[in-house]
Amino acid sequence: MKQIQIINGPNLNLLGIREPEIYGTQTFEDFFIEMKKQFPDVSLHYYQSNHEGDIIDKLHEVGFVYDGIILNAGAYTHYSYAIADAIKAIKTKVIEVHISDIYAREDFRKNSVTGENCEKIISGKGLEGYNEAVNCFVK
């Protein structure tokens, strides 16, 4: 059974109440329950932190043993060279996911520092982007 780690960064713990016109009204926890039902043959794990170092620690923890990592680094996407370096340092492939279309928002969001070290960036597909990322790992 493949093991896939989902890592969500800052403010994503507020999904469902934060800017619902951009991020929707569903919490990630409720969505994750649906994901696990959709992928019964995959061992899915979920982690969220508002702290850069915790995200790096989680990447180090699973980045040599899991089959895939799905990362939504939130605002860290645009400036965290530390997270980008952690992605580059690990063996496990990482797919970056963004709920909103980062390329259609403010100028600072159009640059993904972390995405440069990822296999792929999925942006603007809502929570469905996470399912697309899982499908990339289970092909």
C-alpha positions as CSV (number, residue, x, y, z in Angstrom):
1,M,0.0,0.0,0.0
2,K,1.4,3.4,-1.0
3,Q,1.9,6.0,1.7
4,I,1.2,9.6,0.8
5,Q,1.7,12.5,3.2
6,I,-0.3,15.7,2.7
7,I,1.3,18.8,4.3
8,N,-0.6,22.0,4.6
9,G,1.0,25.2,5.6
10,P,-0.1,28.5,7.3
11,N,-3.7,29.5,7.6
12,L,-4.9,26.3,5.9
13,N,-6.3,25.2,9.2
14,L,-8.9,27.9,8.6
15,L,-10.3,26.3,5.4
16,G,-14.1,26.4,5.5
17,I,-14.2,29.8,7.2
18,R,-11.3,31.8,5.6
19,E,-12.3,33.7,2.5
20,P,-14.9,31.1,1.3
21,E,-15.2,32.9,-2.0
22,I,-11.6,31.9,-2.7
23,Y,-11.2,28.7,-0.7
24,G,-14.7,27.3,-0.4
25,T,-16.7,26.4,2.7
26,Q,-15.5,22.8,3.3
27,T,-12.9,22.2,6.1
28,F,-9.9,20.2,5.1
29,E,-10.6,17.6,7.8
30,D,-14.0,16.9,6.2
31,F,-12.5,16.8,2.7
32,F,-9.8,14.4,4.0
33,I,-12.4,12.0,5.2
34,E,-13.8,11.9,1.7
35,M,-10.3,11.5,0.2
36,K,-9.7,8.4,2.4
37,K,-12.9,6.9,1.1
38,Q,-12.0,7.7,-2.5
39,F,-8.5,6.1,-2.2
40,P,-9.0,3.0,0.0
41,D,-5.9,1.4,-1.3
42,V,-3.7,4.3,-0.3
43,S,-2.4,5.1,3.2
44,L,-3.1,8.9,3.4
45,H,-1.7,11.0,6.1
46,Y,-2.5,14.6,6.9
47,Y,-0.4,17.3,8.7
48,Q,-0.9,21.0,9.0
49,S,1.3,23.6,10.6
50,N,1.5,27.4,10.7
51,H,5.3,27.1,11.4
52,E,8.0,26.9,8.8
53,G,10.3,24.7,10.8
54,D,7.6,22.2,11.6
55,I,6.9,21.8,7.9
56,I,10.6,21.2,7.2
57,D,10.7,18.7,10.1
58,K,7.8,16.8,8.6
59,L,9.4,16.8,5.1
60,H,12.6,15.4,6.7
61,E,10.6,12.8,8.7
62,V,8.7,11.3,5.7
63,G,10.8,12.4,2.8
64,F,12.9,9.2,2.7
65,V,10.2,6.6,3.4
66,Y,6.9,7.7,2.0
67,D,5.9,7.2,-1.7
68,G,4.7,10.7,-2.2
69,I,4.2,14.1,-0.6
70,I,1.5,16.6,-1.4
71,L,2.5,20.1,-0.2
72,N,0.4,23.2,0.0
73,A,2.9,25.5,1.7
74,G,0.5,28.5,1.7
75,A,2.3,31.8,1.7
76,Y,5.7,30.1,2.3
77,T,5.4,29.0,-1.3
78,H,6.5,32.4,-2.4
79,Y,9.5,33.0,-0.2
80,S,10.7,30.0,1.8
81,Y,14.0,28.9,0.4
82,A,14.3,26.8,3.6
83,I,11.3,24.7,2.6
84,A,12.5,24.6,-1.1
85,D,15.9,23.3,0.2
86,A,14.2,20.7,2.3
87,I,12.2,19.5,-0.8
88,K,15.5,19.3,-2.8
89,A,17.2,17.4,0.0
90,I,14.7,14.5,0.3
91,K,14.2,11.5,-1.9
92,T,10.4,11.3,-2.0
93,K,8.8,13.2,-4.8
94,V,6.7,16.2,-3.9
95,I,3.7,17.7,-5.8
96,E,2.7,21.2,-4.9
97,V,-1.0,22.0,-4.7
98,H,-2.8,25.3,-4.4
99,I,-6.5,25.6,-4.0
100,S,-6.7,29.0,-5.7
101,D,-5.0,29.9,-9.0
102,I,-1.8,31.5,-7.7
103,Y,-1.1,32.7,-11.2
104,A,-4.3,34.8,-11.4
105,R,-3.9,36.5,-8.0
106,E,-1.6,39.1,-6.6
107,D,1.8,39.5,-8.3
108,F,3.7,38.1,-5.3
109,R,1.8,34.9,-5.4
110,K,2.8,34.1,-9.0
111,N,6.3,33.0,-8.0
112,S,6.6,29.6,-6.4
113,V,10.1,29.2,-4.8
114,T,9.1,25.8,-3.4
115,G,7.6,24.6,-6.7
116,E,11.0,24.8,-8.4
117,N,12.0,21.6,-6.6
118,C,8.6,19.8,-7.0
119,E,7.6,17.3,-9.6
120,K,4.5,19.3,-10.6
121,I,2.4,22.2,-9.5
122,I,-1.4,21.9,-9.4
123,S,-3.0,25.3,-9.0
124,G,-6.6,26.6,-9.1
125,K,-8.5,23.3,-9.0
126,G,-9.9,23.8,-5.5
127,L,-9.7,20.9,-3.1
128,E,-9.9,18.6,-6.1
129,G,-6.3,19.4,-6.8
130,Y,-5.3,17.2,-3.9
131,N,-7.1,14.2,-5.5
132,E,-5.3,14.9,-8.8
133,A,-2.0,14.8,-6.9
134,V,-2.9,11.5,-5.3
135,N,-3.7,10.1,-8.7
136,C,-0.3,11.2,-10.0
137,F,1.3,9.1,-7.3
138,V,-0.8,6.0,-7.7
139,K,-0.7,5.6,-11.5
